């Protein structure tokens, strides 16, 4: 893996928070987890990584990292909100992000 496709500052902005000494490790871990999923899904050919600064990889990295960040709040598959009750989280995990990454995919598991 070349590293995350987004910065901790971009993730913090998406989460509407600031980067602090207390949350830096968690922000980075969420970005790295999402980037690992992106790399696995895209299955790029050897020597052909996702280009640095790729906008699609950046947006998916941030969107999925937000989900990783909030996963602790939804440990049992639901998020509670005082005004509207509990919301069930999507059950597709990474599937909707995988679909978005189709333009970056090189191999399709066909030998």
C-alpha distances in whole Angstrom, upper triangle without the diagonal:
4,5,8,10,13,15,17,20,19,19,22,24,23,24,27,27,26,24,25,25,25,23,20,18,18,17,14,14,14,12,9,11,11,8,7,10,9,7,9,12,11,11,11,13,12,12,12,9,10,12,12,15,15,17,16,13,14,17,15,13,16,18,16,16,20,20,18,20,23,23,25,28,28,27,30,29,31,31,35,36,40,41,40,39,36,34,32,28,27,26,24,21,18,20,21,18,17,20,19,16,18,18,15,15,15,16,19,19,22,23
4,7,8,12,13,16,18,18,18,21,23,22,24,26,26,25,22,24,24,25,22,19,18,19,17,14,14,15,12,10,12,12,9,9,12,11,9,12,14,13,13,12,14,12,11,11,8,8,10,9,12,13,15,16,12,13,16,15,13,16,18,17,16,20,21,19,21,24,24,26,29,29,29,32,31,33,33,36,37,41,42,41,40,38,35,33,30,28,28,26,23,20,22,23,19,18,21,20,17,19,18,15,16,16,18,21,22,24,25
4,6,9,10,12,15,15,14,17,19,19,20,23,22,21,19,21,20,21,19,16,14,15,13,10,11,12,9,7,10,10,7,8,11,11,10,13,15,14,15,14,17,16,15,14,11,10,11,10,12,13,15,15,11,11,14,14,11,13,16,15,13,17,18,16,18,21,21,23,26,26,27,30,29,30,30,33,34,37,39,38,37,35,32,31,27,26,27,24,21,18,21,21,18,18,21,19,17,20,19,16,17,18,20,22,23,26,28
4,5,7,9,12,11,11,14,16,15,17,19,19,19,16,19,19,20,17,14,13,13,11,8,10,9,6,5,8,8,5,8,10,9,10,13,14,14,16,15,18,18,17,16,12,11,12,10,10,11,12,12,9,8,11,11,7,9,12,11,10,13,15,14,15,18,19,21,23,24,24,27,26,27,27,30,31,34,35,34,34,32,29,28,24,24,24,22,19,16,19,19,15,16,19,17,15,18,18,15,17,19,21,23,24,27,29
4,7,10,12,10,11,14,15,14,16,19,19,19,17,20,21,22,19,16,16,16,13,11,13,12,8,9,11,9,7,10,12,9,10,14,14,13,15,15,18,18,17,15,11,9,9,7,7,8,9,9,6,5,8,9,6,8,11,11,11,14,16,15,16,19,20,23,24,25,26,29,27,28,27,30,31,34,35,34,34,32,29,28,25,24,24,22,19,16,19,18,14,15,17,15,13,16,16,13,15,18,20,22,24,27,28
4,7,8,6,7,11,11,11,13,15,16,15,14,17,18,19,16,14,15,14,11,10,12,11,7,9,12,10,9,12,14,12,13,17,17,16,19,19,22,22,21,19,15,13,12,10,8,10,9,10,8,5,8,9,6,6,10,11,9,12,14,14,14,17,19,21,23,24,25,28,26,27,26,29,29,32,33,32,32,30,28,27,24,23,25,23,20,17,20,19,15,17,19,16,15,19,18,16,19,21,23,25,27,30,32
4,5,5,6,9,10,11,13,14,14,12,11,14,15,16,13,11,12,12,9,8,11,11,8,10,13,12,11,15,16,15,16,20,20,20,22,22,25,25,23,22,18,16,15,12,11,13,13,14,12,9,11,12,9,9,12,13,11,12,16,15,14,17,19,21,22,24,25,29,27,28,26,29,29,32,33,32,33,31,29,29,25,25,27,25,22,20,23,22,18,20,23,20,19,22,22,20,22,25,27,29,30,33,35
4,5,5,6,9,10,10,12,11,9,7,10,12,13,10,7,9,9,6,6,10,9,7,10,13,12,13,16,17,17,18,21,22,22,24,24,27,27,26,25,21,19,19,16,14,16,16,17,15,12,13,14,11,9,13,13,10,11,14,13,12,15,17,18,20,22,23,26,26,26,24,26,26,29,30,30,31,29,27,27,24,25,26,25,22,20,24,23,19,22,24,22,21,25,25,23,25,27,29,31,32,36,37
4,5,5,6,9,10,10,9,8,6,10,13,14,11,9,12,12,9,10,13,12,11,14,16,15,16,19,20,19,21,24,25,24,27,27,30,30,29,27,23,21,20,17,15,17,16,17,16,12,13,15,13,10,14,15,12,12,16,16,14,17,19,20,21,23,25,28,27,27,25,27,27,29,30,30,31,30,28,28,25,26,28,27,24,23,26,24,21,24,26,23,22,26,26,24,27,29,32,33,35,38,40
4,5,5,6,9,10,10,10,10,13,16,17,14,12,14,14,10,11,14,12,10,13,15,14,14,18,18,17,19,22,22,22,25,25,28,28,27,25,21,19,18,15,13,14,13,14,13,9,10,12,10,7,10,13,10,10,14,15,13,16,18,20,21,22,25,27,26,26,24,26,25,28,29,29,30,28,26,26,23,23,26,24,22,20,23,21,18,21,22,19,19,23,23,21,24,27,29,30,32,36,38
4,5,5,6,9,9,9,9,12,15,15,11,10,12,11,7,9,11,9,8,12,13,11,13,16,16,16,18,21,21,21,24,24,28,29,28,26,22,19,19,17,15,16,14,15,13,10,10,11,9,6,8,10,7,7,11,11,9,12,15,16,17,19,21,24,22,22,20,23,22,25,26,26,27,25,23,23,20,21,23,22,19,18,21,19,16,19,21,19,19,23,23,21,24,27,29,30,31,35,37
4,5,5,6,5,6,6,10,13,12,9,9,12,11,7,10,13,11,11,14,16,15,16,19,20,20,22,24,24,25,28,28,32,32,31,29,26,23,23,20,18,19,18,18,17,14,13,15,13,9,11,13,10,9,13,13,10,12,15,16,17,19,21,24,23,23,20,22,22,24,25,25,26,25,23,24,21,22,25,24,21,21,24,22,20,23,25,22,22,26,27,25,27,30,32,33,35,38,41
4,5,5,6,7,9,12,16,16,13,13,16,14,11,14,16,14,13,17,18,17,18,21,21,21,23,26,25,26,29,29,32,33,32,30,26,23,23,20,18,19,16,17,17,13,13,15,13,10,12,14,12,10,14,15,13,14,18,19,19,21,23,26,25,24,21,23,22,24,24,25,26,25,23,24,22,23,25,25,23,22,24,22,20,23,24,22,22,26,26,25,28,31,33,34,36,39,42
4,5,8,10,11,15,18,17,14,14,16,14,11,14,15,13,12,16,16,14,16,19,19,18,21,24,23,24,27,27,31,32,31,29,25,22,22,20,17,18,15,16,15,12,10,12,11,7,8,11,10,7,11,13,11,12,15,17,17,18,21,23,22,21,18,20,19,22,22,22,24,22,20,21,19,19,22,21,19,18,21,19,17,20,21,19,20,23,24,23,25,29,31,31,33,37,39
4,5,8,10,13,16,15,12,13,15,12,10,13,15,12,12,16,16,15,17,20,20,20,23,25,24,25,28,29,33,34,33,31,28,25,25,23,21,21,19,19,18,15,13,14,13,9,10,12,10,7,10,11,9,9,13,14,14,16,18,21,20,19,16,18,17,19,20,21,21,20,18,20,17,19,21,21,19,19,22,20,18,22,23,21,22,26,26,26,28,31,33,33,35,38,41
4,7,10,13,16,16,13,14,17,15,12,16,18,15,16,19,20,19,21,24,24,23,26,28,28,29,32,32,36,37,36,34,30,27,27,25,22,23,20,21,21,17,16,17,16,12,13,15,13,11,14,15,12,13,16,17,16,18,21,24,23,21,18,19,18,20,20,21,22,22,20,22,20,22,25,25,23,22,25,23,21,25,26,24,25,29,29,28,31,34,36,36,38,42,44
4,7,9,13,12,10,11,14,13,11,14,16,15,15,19,20,19,21,24,24,24,27,29,29,30,33,33,37,37,36,34,31,28,28,25,23,24,22,23,22,19,18,19,17,14,15,17,14,12,15,15,12,13,16,17,16,19,21,24,24,22,19,20,19,21,22,23,24,23,22,24,22,24,26,27,24,24,27,25,23,27,28,26,27,31,31,30,32,35,37,38,39,43,45
4,6,10,10,9,10,13,13,10,13,16,15,15,18,20,20,21,24,25,25,27,29,30,31,33,33,37,37,36,34,30,28,27,24,22,24,22,24,22,19,19,20,18,15,17,18,15,14,17,17,14,15,19,19,19,22,24,27,26,25,23,24,23,25,26,27,28,27,26,27,25,27,29,29,26,26,29,28,25,28,30,28,28,32,32,31,33,36,38,39,40,44,46
4,7,8,6,6,10,10,8,10,13,13,13,16,18,18,19,22,23,23,25,28,28,29,31,31,34,34,33,32,28,26,26,22,21,23,22,23,21,18,19,20,17,15,17,18,14,14,17,16,13,16,19,18,19,22,24,27,27,26,24,25,25,27,28,29,30,28,27,28,26,27,29,29,26,25,29,28,25,28,30,28,27,31,31,29,32,34,36,37,39,42,44
4,5,5,6,9,10,10,12,14,15,16,18,20,20,21,24,25,26,27,30,31,32,34,34,37,36,35,34,31,29,29,25,24,26,25,27,25,22,22,23,20,18,20,21,17,16,19,18,15,17,20,19,20,23,24,28,28,27,25,26,26,28,29,31,31,30,29,30,28,29,31,31,28,28,31,30,28,30,33,31,30,34,35,33,35,37,39,40,41,45,46
4,6,6,8,10,10,12,14,15,16,18,20,21,22,24,26,27,28,30,31,32,34,34,37,36,35,35,31,30,30,26,26,28,27,29,26,23,24,25,22,20,22,22,18,18,21,19,16,19,21,19,21,24,25,28,29,29,27,28,28,30,32,33,33,31,31,32,29,31,32,33,29,29,32,32,29,32,34,32,32,36,36,34,35,38,39,41,41,45,46
4,6,7,8,10,12,13,14,16,17,19,20,22,23,25,26,28,29,31,32,34,35,37,37,36,36,32,30,31,28,27,29,28,29,26,24,24,25,21,19,21,21,17,17,19,17,14,16,18,16,18,21,21,25,26,26,23,25,25,27,29,30,30,28,28,29,27,29,30,30,27,27,31,31,28,31,34,32,32,35,36,34,35,38,39,40,41,44,46
4,6,5,6,9,10,11,12,14,15,17,18,20,22,23,24,26,27,29,30,31,34,34,34,33,29,27,28,25,24,26,25,25,23,20,21,21,18,16,18,17,13,13,15,13,10,13,15,14,15,18,19,23,23,23,21,23,23,25,27,28,28,26,25,26,24,25,27,27,24,24,27,27,25,27,30,28,28,32,32,30,32,34,36,37,37,41,43
4,5,5,6,9,10,11,12,14,16,16,18,20,21,22,24,26,27,28,29,32,31,31,30,26,25,25,22,21,23,23,24,21,18,19,20,16,15,17,17,13,14,16,14,12,15,17,16,18,21,21,25,25,26,24,26,26,29,31,31,31,29,28,28,25,27,28,28,24,23,27,27,24,26,29,27,27,30,31,28,30,32,34,35,36,39,41
4,6,5,6,9,10,10,12,14,15,16,18,20,21,22,24,26,27,28,30,30,29,29,25,24,25,22,22,24,24,24,21,19,20,20,16,16,18,16,13,14,16,13,11,15,16,15,18,20,20,24,24,25,23,26,27,29,32,32,31,29,28,27,25,26,27,26,23,22,26,26,24,25,28,27,26,30,31,28,29,31,32,33,34,38,39
4,5,5,6,9,10,10,12,14,15,17,18,20,21,23,24,26,27,30,30,30,29,25,24,25,22,22,23,23,23,20,18,19,18,14,13,15,14,10,11,12,10,8,11,12,11,14,16,16,20,20,21,20,22,23,26,28,28,27,25,24,24,21,22,23,23,19,19,23,23,21,23,26,25,24,28,29,27,28,30,31,32,32,36,38
4,6,5,6,9,10,11,12,14,16,17,18,20,21,23,25,25,29,28,28,27,23,21,22,20,19,20,19,19,17,15,15,15,12,10,13,12,8,9,11,9,7,11,13,13,15,17,18,22,21,22,20,23,23,26,28,28,28,25,24,24,21,22,23,23,19,18,22,22,19,21,24,22,22,26,26,24,26,28,30,31,32,35,37
4,5,5,6,9,10,10,12,14,15,16,18,20,21,22,23,26,25,25,24,20,19,20,17,17,19,19,19,16,14,16,15,11,11,14,13,9,11,13,11,10,14,15,15,18,20,20,24,23,24,23,26,27,30,31,31,31,28,27,26,23,23,24,23,20,19,22,22,19,21,24,22,21,25,25,23,24,26,28,29,30,33,35
4,5,5,6,9,10,10,12,14,15,17,18,20,21,22,25,25,25,24,21,20,21,19,19,20,20,20,17,15,17,15,12,12,14,12,9,11,12,9,9,13,13,13,16,17,17,21,21,22,21,24,26,29,31,30,30,27,25,24,21,22,22,21,17,17,20,21,18,20,23,22,21,24,25,23,24,26,27,28,28,32,33
4,5,5,6,9,10,11,12,14,16,17,18,20,22,25,25,25,24,20,19,20,19,18,19,18,17,14,13,14,12,9,9,10,8,5,7,8,6,6,10,10,12,14,15,15,19,18,19,19,22,23,26,28,27,27,24,22,21,18,18,19,18,14,14,17,18,15,17,20,19,18,22,23,21,22,25,25,26,27,30,32
4,6,5,6,9,10,10,12,14,15,16,18,19,22,23,22,21,17,15,17,15,15,15,15,14,11,10,11,10,6,7,10,8,5,8,10,8,9,13,13,15,17,18,19,22,21,22,21,24,26,29,30,29,29,26,24,23,20,20,20,19,16,14,17,17,14,16,19,17,16,20,21,18,20,22,23,24,26,29,31
4,5,5,6,9,10,10,12,14,15,16,17,20,20,20,19,16,15,16,15,16,16,17,16,12,12,14,12,9,10,13,10,8,12,13,10,11,15,15,17,19,20,20,23,22,24,24,27,28,32,33,32,32,29,27,25,22,21,21,20,16,14,18,18,15,16,19,18,17,20,21,18,19,21,22,23,24,27,29
4,5,5,6,9,10,11,13,14,16,17,21,21,22,21,17,16,18,17,18,18,18,17,13,13,14,12,9,11,12,9,7,11,11,8,10,13,12,14,17,17,17,20,19,21,21,25,26,30,31,30,29,26,24,22,19,18,18,17,13,11,15,16,13,14,18,17,16,19,21,18,18,21,21,22,22,26,28
4,5,5,6,9,10,11,12,14,16,20,20,21,19,16,14,16,16,16,15,15,13,10,10,11,8,5,8,9,6,5,9,9,8,10,13,12,15,18,17,18,20,19,21,21,24,26,29,30,29,28,25,23,21,17,16,17,15,11,9,12,13,10,11,14,14,12,16,17,15,16,18,19,20,21,25,27
4,5,5,6,9,10,10,12,13,16,17,17,16,12,11,13,12,13,12,13,12,8,9,11,9,6,9,11,9,8,12,13,11,14,16,16,19,21,21,21,24,23,24,24,28,29,33,34,32,32,29,26,25,21,20,20,18,14,12,14,15,11,12,15,14,12,15,16,13,14,16,17,19,20,23,25
4,5,5,6,9,10,11,12,15,16,17,16,13,12,15,15,16,15,17,15,11,13,14,12,9,13,14,11,11,15,14,12,15,18,17,19,22,21,21,24,22,25,25,29,31,34,35,34,33,30,27,25,22,20,20,17,14,11,14,16,13,12,16,15,13,16,17,14,14,16,16,17,18,21,23
4,5,5,6,9,10,12,16,17,18,17,14,13,16,17,17,16,16,14,11,13,13,10,9,12,12,9,10,14,13,11,15,17,15,18,21,20,20,22,20,22,23,27,29,32,33,32,31,28,25,23,19,17,16,14,11,8,10,12,9,9,12,13,11,13,15,13,12,15,15,15,16,20,22
4,5,5,6,9,10,14,15,16,14,11,10,13,13,14,12,13,10,7,10,11,8,7,11,11,9,11,14,14,13,16,18,18,21,23,22,23,25,23,25,25,29,30,34,35,33,32,29,26,24,20,18,18,15,13,9,11,12,8,8,11,10,8,10,12,9,10,12,13,14,16,19,21
4,6,5,6,7,11,12,13,11,9,8,12,13,15,13,15,13,9,12,14,11,10,14,15,13,14,17,17,16,19,21,21,23,26,25,25,27,25,28,28,32,34,37,38,36,36,33,30,28,24,22,21,18,16,12,14,15,12,10,13,13,10,12,13,10,9,11,12,13,14,17,19
4,6,5,8,11,13,15,14,12,12,15,17,18,16,18,15,12,15,16,13,13,16,16,14,15,19,18,16,20,22,20,23,26,24,24,26,24,27,28,32,34,37,38,36,35,32,29,27,23,21,19,16,14,11,12,14,12,10,13,14,11,12,14,11,10,11,11,11,12,15,17
4,6,9,12,14,16,14,12,12,15,17,18,15,16,13,11,15,15,12,12,16,15,13,15,18,17,17,20,22,21,24,26,24,24,26,24,26,27,31,33,36,37,35,34,31,28,25,22,19,18,14,13,9,10,11,9,6,9,10,8,9,11,9,7,9,9,9,10,14,16
4,5,9,12,13,11,9,9,12,14,16,13,15,12,10,14,15,12,13,16,16,15,17,20,19,19,22,24,23,27,29,27,28,29,27,29,30,34,35,39,39,37,37,34,30,28,25,22,21,18,16,12,12,13,11,8,10,10,7,7,9,6,4,6,7,9,11,14,16
4,7,9,11,10,9,10,14,16,18,16,18,15,13,17,18,15,16,19,20,18,19,23,22,21,25,27,25,28,31,29,29,31,29,31,32,36,38,42,42,40,40,36,33,31,27,24,23,20,18,15,15,17,14,11,13,14,11,11,12,9,6,6,6,8,9,12,13
4,6,8,6,6,7,11,14,16,14,17,15,13,16,18,16,16,20,21,19,21,24,24,23,26,29,28,31,33,32,32,34,32,34,35,39,40,44,44,42,42,39,36,33,30,27,26,23,21,18,18,19,16,14,15,15,11,11,11,8,6,5,7,10,11,13,14
4,6,5,7,10,13,16,18,17,20,18,16,20,22,20,20,24,25,23,24,28,28,27,30,32,31,34,37,36,36,37,35,38,39,42,44,48,48,46,46,43,39,37,33,31,30,26,25,21,21,23,20,17,19,19,15,14,14,11,9,6,7,11,12,13,13
4,6,8,11,13,16,19,18,21,20,18,21,23,22,21,25,26,25,25,29,29,28,31,33,32,35,38,37,37,39,37,39,40,44,45,49,50,48,48,44,41,39,35,33,32,29,27,23,24,25,22,20,22,22,18,18,17,14,13,10,11,14,14,16,15
4,6,10,11,14,17,16,20,20,17,20,23,22,21,24,26,25,26,29,30,29,31,34,33,36,38,38,38,40,38,41,41,45,46,50,50,49,49,46,43,40,37,35,34,30,28,25,26,27,23,21,23,22,19,19,18,14,14,12,13,17,18,19,19
4,7,8,11,14,13,17,16,14,17,20,19,19,22,24,23,24,27,28,27,29,32,32,34,37,36,36,39,37,39,39,43,44,47,48,46,46,43,40,38,34,32,32,28,26,23,23,24,21,19,20,19,15,16,14,11,11,9,12,15,17,18,18
4,6,8,12,11,14,14,11,14,17,16,15,18,20,19,20,23,24,23,26,28,28,31,33,33,33,36,34,36,36,39,40,44,45,43,43,40,37,35,32,30,29,26,24,20,21,22,18,17,19,17,14,15,13,10,10,10,13,16,17,19,20
4,6,9,7,10,10,8,10,13,13,12,16,17,17,18,21,22,22,24,26,26,29,31,31,32,34,32,34,34,37,38,41,42,40,40,38,35,33,29,27,27,24,22,18,19,19,16,14,16,14,11,12,11,7,9,10,13,16,18,20,22
4,6,6,9,10,9,11,14,14,14,16,19,19,19,22,24,24,25,28,28,31,33,33,34,36,34,36,35,39,39,43,43,42,42,40,36,35,32,30,30,27,25,21,22,22,18,17,19,16,13,15,13,10,12,13,16,19,22,24,25
4,6,9,11,9,9,13,14,13,15,18,18,18,21,23,22,23,26,27,30,32,32,33,36,34,35,34,37,38,41,41,41,41,39,36,35,31,30,30,28,25,22,23,22,19,19,20,18,15,17,15,12,15,16,20,22,24,27,28
4,6,9,8,7,10,12,12,13,16,17,17,19,21,22,22,25,26,29,30,31,32,35,33,34,33,36,36,39,39,38,39,37,34,33,30,28,30,27,25,21,23,21,18,19,20,17,15,17,15,13,16,18,21,24,26,29,30
4,6,6,6,9,10,11,12,14,16,16,18,20,21,22,25,26,29,30,30,32,34,31,32,32,35,35,38,38,37,38,36,32,32,28,26,27,24,22,19,20,19,15,16,16,13,11,13,11,9,13,15,18,21,23,26,27
4,6,5,6,9,10,11,12,14,15,17,19,20,21,23,24,27,28,28,30,32,30,30,29,32,32,35,35,34,35,33,30,29,26,24,26,23,21,18,19,17,14,15,15,12,11,13,12,11,14,17,20,22,25,27,29
4,5,5,6,8,10,11,12,14,16,17,18,20,21,23,26,27,26,28,30,27,28,28,31,31,34,34,32,33,31,28,27,23,21,23,20,18,15,15,13,10,11,12,8,7,10,9,8,12,15,18,19,22,24,27
4,6,5,6,9,10,10,12,14,15,16,18,20,21,24,25,25,26,28,26,27,27,30,31,34,34,33,33,31,28,26,23,21,22,19,17,14,15,14,10,11,12,9,7,11,10,8,11,14,17,18,21,23,26
4,6,5,6,9,10,10,12,14,15,16,19,20,23,24,24,26,28,26,27,26,29,29,32,32,31,32,30,27,26,23,21,23,20,18,15,17,15,12,13,15,12,11,14,13,12,15,18,20,22,24,27,29
4,5,5,6,9,10,11,13,14,15,17,18,22,22,22,24,26,24,24,23,26,26,30,29,28,29,27,24,23,20,19,20,18,16,14,15,13,10,12,13,10,10,14,13,13,16,19,21,22,25,28,30
4,5,5,6,8,10,11,12,14,15,16,20,21,20,22,24,21,22,22,25,25,29,29,28,28,26,22,21,18,16,17,15,13,10,12,10,6,9,10,8,8,12,12,11,13,17,19,19,22,25,27
4,6,5,6,9,10,10,12,14,15,18,20,20,21,23,21,22,22,25,26,29,30,29,29,26,23,22,19,18,19,16,14,11,14,13,9,11,13,11,10,14,15,13,15,18,20,21,23,26,28
4,6,5,6,9,10,10,12,14,17,18,18,20,23,21,21,20,23,23,26,27,26,26,24,22,21,18,17,19,17,15,13,15,14,11,14,16,13,13,17,18,16,18,22,24,24,26,29,32
4,6,5,7,9,10,11,13,16,16,16,18,20,18,18,17,20,21,24,24,23,24,21,18,18,14,14,16,14,12,10,13,11,8,12,13,11,12,16,17,16,18,22,23,23,25,29,31
4,5,5,6,9,10,10,14,15,14,16,18,16,17,17,20,21,25,25,24,24,21,18,17,13,12,14,12,9,8,11,10,8,10,13,12,12,16,17,16,17,21,22,22,23,27,29
4,5,5,6,9,10,12,14,14,16,19,17,18,17,20,21,24,26,25,24,22,19,19,15,15,16,15,12,11,14,14,11,14,16,15,15,19,20,18,20,23,24,24,26,29,32
4,5,5,6,9,11,12,12,15,17,15,16,14,17,18,21,22,21,21,19,16,16,13,14,16,15,13,12,15,14,12,16,18,16,17,21,22,21,22,26,27,27,28,32,35
4,5,5,6,9,10,10,12,14,12,13,12,15,17,20,21,20,19,17,14,13,10,10,12,12,9,10,13,12,11,14,16,16,17,20,22,21,22,25,26,26,27,30,33
4,5,5,8,10,10,11,14,13,14,14,17,19,22,24,23,22,19,17,16,12,13,14,14,10,11,14,15,13,15,18,18,18,21,23,22,22,25,26,26,27,30,33
4,6,7,8,10,11,15,14,14,13,16,17,20,22,22,21,18,17,16,14,15,16,17,14,14,18,17,16,19,21,20,21,24,26,24,25,28,29,29,30,34,36
4,5,5,7,9,12,11,11,9,12,13,17,19,18,17,14,13,13,11,13,15,16,13,14,18,17,16,19,21,21,22,25,27,26,27,30,31,30,31,35,38
4,5,5,6,9,9,10,9,13,15,18,20,19,18,15,13,12,10,12,12,14,11,13,16,17,16,18,21,21,22,25,27,26,26,30,30,29,30,33,36
4,5,5,9,10,11,10,12,15,18,20,20,18,15,15,14,12,15,15,17,14,17,20,20,20,22,25,25,25,28,31,30,30,33,33,32,33,36,39
4,6,9,9,8,7,9,11,14,17,16,14,12,12,12,11,14,15,18,15,18,21,21,21,23,25,25,26,30,32,31,31,35,35,34,35,38,41
4,5,5,5,5,8,11,15,17,16,13,10,9,9,8,11,12,15,13,16,18,19,19,21,23,24,25,28,31,30,30,33,33,32,33,36,39
4,6,7,8,11,15,17,20,19,16,13,12,11,10,13,13,15,13,16,19,20,20,22,25,25,26,29,32,31,31,34,33,32,32,36,38
4,6,8,11,14,17,19,18,15,11,11,9,9,12,12,15,14,17,19,20,21,23,25,26,28,30,33,32,32,35,34,33,33,36,39
4,7,10,13,17,18,16,14,10,9,6,6,8,8,12,11,15,16,17,18,20,22,23,25,27,30,30,29,33,32,30,31,34,37
4,6,10,13,15,12,10,6,5,4,6,9,11,14,13,17,18,18,20,22,24,24,26,29,32,31,31,35,35,33,34,37,40
4,7,10,12,10,8,5,5,6,7,11,13,16,15,18,20,19,20,23,25,25,27,29,32,32,32,36,36,35,35,39,42
4,7,9,8,6,4,6,9,10,14,16,19,19,22,24,23,24,27,28,28,30,33,35,35,36,39,40,38,39,43,46
4,6,6,5,6,8,11,13,16,19,22,21,24,25,24,25,28,29,29,31,34,36,36,37,41,41,40,41,45,48
4,6,6,8,11,14,16,20,22,25,25,27,29,28,29,32,33,32,35,37,40,40,41,44,45,44,45,48,51
4,6,9,11,15,17,20,23,26,26,28,29,28,29,32,32,32,35,37,39,40,41,45,45,44,46,49,52
4,7,8,12,14,17,20,23,23,26,27,25,27,30,30,30,33,35,37,38,39,42,43,41,43,46,49
4,7,10,13,16,18,22,22,25,26,25,26,29,30,30,33,35,38,38,39,42,42,41,42,45,48
4,7,9,13,15,18,19,22,23,22,24,27,27,28,30,32,35,35,36,39,39,38,39,42,45
4,6,9,12,15,15,18,19,18,20,23,24,24,26,29,31,32,32,36,36,34,35,38,42
4,7,9,12,13,16,17,16,18,21,21,22,25,27,30,30,30,33,33,31,32,35,39
4,6,9,9,12,13,13,15,17,18,19,21,23,26,26,26,30,30,28,29,32,36
4,6,7,10,10,10,12,14,15,16,18,20,23,24,24,27,27,25,26,29,32
4,6,9,9,10,13,14,15,17,19,20,23,24,23,26,25,23,24,27,30
4,6,5,7,9,10,11,13,15,16,20,20,19,22,22,20,21,24,27
4,6,8,8,10,12,13,14,16,20,19,18,22,21,20,20,24,27
4,6,5,6,9,10,11,13,16,15,15,18,18,17,18,21,24
4,5,5,6,9,10,11,15,15,14,17,17,15,16,19,23
4,5,5,7,9,11,14,14,14,18,18,17,19,22,25
4,5,5,6,9,12,12,12,16,17,16,18,21,24
4,5,5,7,10,10,9,13,13,12,14,17,21
4,5,6,9,10,10,13,14,13,15,18,21
4,6,8,9,10,14,15,15,18,20,23
4,6,5,7,10,12,12,15,18,21
4,5,5,9,10,10,13,15,18
4,6,8,11,12,16,17,20
4,6,10,11,14,16,19
4,6,8,11,13,15
4,7,10,11,13
4,6,7,9
4,5,9
4,6
4
